Amino acid sequence: CIFGDIGDTDTLFQLRTNVAENTARKGIETKGEEPQGHGISCHQLLWGDETTRTFCKRHRLCATNKHVADCEDATNDEDDYKENSGIDLVLGSDLIYVPHVIEPLFQTVSVLLGQNESSNCILGETAARRKPIFLMAHSDRREGSSVTLDMVLEGAKAAGLETNIVREEPGEGIYIISCSYPQ
């Protein structure tokens, strides 16, 4: 599924249109309706702790029995959650332009990663269990941005996440950062 902090409905509409067009190119028949069976859907996710918890309930992202109680409003059937493997990977790019969005972003990431305590990641059932991660690209030198790399790393740390700079483009101020809960 594709989830995003899309602040306007025009962007969400375009994202849904792009998914429909790209799945149609793959030979998926939509018959003028929302494409079925491809496993891709687009939903608006507003950042913050409570809004993310509500989102997870609505979209049944409570993957562990510990979180089933949190999702009682969504369904009373625990088997629905046993089939859901939770969230293994959250990707983001061009997310932070101003300092006041750092806290709600990492509140959201913290909740999303917390929905899956023992992830199988994208390697499948036979793979060693891995913890879910958040990968984000950040640019220190983006025009108009007042957010530094240190501010991003501190925001993740304040949310209880460990960070690792996976890649840095020397001289460009572009970083790929992974965030996850400590082992």
N, C-alpha and C positions, 0 to 999 in steps of 0.2 A: 504494500500500500504506500501511497505517497501522502505525507502529511506535511503541512507547512504553516508557518505563521504568516499567512497571507492577509494583509490588512484591508484589501479592497476586493469587492466581488468581481470586478473586471478581470483581475489577475487570476482568480480562482476559475472563472469561466474559461479563460484562455488555456489554463492548465488542463482542465477537463477536455477541452476541444483537442489539444495536442495529444492527450492520451487516446482519445477516440480515433483520431486520424492515424496515429502510429500503430494502434492495434488493428485497424482496418487494413493497413499495408501488410500486416502479417497474416492476412487471410481470415481474420475473425469476423464473422457475420454479425452485424449489430441490428439489422432490420430497423434502422431509424431510432433504436432505443439505446440506453446506456449499454456499452459492451459488457457481455457476461462471460464468465469463465476464465478471464485472463488474470484475475487477481490484483488488478490495479484499480484503486479508487482514490479520489482526491477530496480531502476534507480540510476545512479551516481549523487551525489550532491556534488559539490566542495564548500567548505565553503567560506563565504564572502558575503557582502551586495549585490553587483551587480549580482554575479553568482546565488545567491539564488532568487533574483527577476526574473531573466531570467528563472530559473527553474520553479518558480511558474507560470509564464506566459505560458511556454511550456506545463505544466501539468495541467493547468486550476485550480489552487489552490486558485484563487481569489474568496473568498466565499461571500463577501459583495458587495453591490452596490458601495460603496466607492472605492473598488479596481477594479471594472469592467473596469474603464478607464485605469488602469495599464495593463490590459490584452487585450487591443484592438487588439494586434498583434495575439493573439491566436484565437479569434473569435469575431464576431460582434453581437452575439446573447446573450443578457443578461440572457435569460432563462436558458442557460447552467450553469450559476453561481448560480442561485437560487436553483438548485438541489444539488449543492456542499455545504456541510456543513463546509467546511474549515478543518483546522487541529485542532483537539481537544487535542491530546497528542503526544508529541515527547519523545522518549526514547533513552537513550544513555548510553554506558558503555565503559570503557577503551578508552576514547576519547582524553585525554590530557596527553602527555608525555613531551612536551617542552613548555616553556612559549609563544613562538611566535604564537602558534595556538589558544591561549585563545581568543584574539580579534575576529579573523574570525569565530570561533565557535559561540560566542555569537551574532555576527552580523547575522549569519544564523538563530539562534534560535529566535532572535528578529523579523526578517522578517517572519519566519514561524508562530510564534504565532500571529503576527499582521495581518495575512490573515483572521483571524476569530475574529470579534469583539464581537459577542454574540453567543457563542458556546452552543450546546446542550450536549456536552461531549458525553460519550459513553452510557449514560442512555436512550437516545431517546427523542422524541418530548415532551412527557409528563413530563419529568424531569425538575426541576428548571434549569434555564440557569446558566452555569458555564463558567468561563474563561478558555481558553486553558492553559496547563502547559507543562513544560519540566522537565522530571525526569531523573536524571543522577546518575550513580555510579562513585565515584572517590576514588582512593586509594592514600593516602599521602606517603605510604611506598613502592610503587612499585619500584623494582630495576631499576635503570637507569633514574628514573623520577626526575626532578628538580622542579616540580610543586606542590605547597602547597595548602592546602584547602583555606587559605586566598587569594591566587592569583586567584583561581577559583571564590570565592565569590566577589572579587573586579571586576573581568571581567564581571560578570553578572550585578553587580551594574552599571558599566560604560555603559552597553548597555540599562540601564533603567529598569532592571528587579529586582523584589523582590526575595529574596531567603529564603529558610527554610530548615534546616537540618532535614530531616524526620526520618533518622535512622543513628546511628553510632555504629560500632562494636568496643567496648572498647578494647584498646590495639592493634588493628589491623590496625588502620589508614584508615578504609574503611567507606565511607559516602554515603548516598543516599540524594540527594539534589533536591528540587523542585524549579523551577524558573517560574515566571509569571509576567505579567504586573500588576502594582498596580490597585486596584479597582477604 
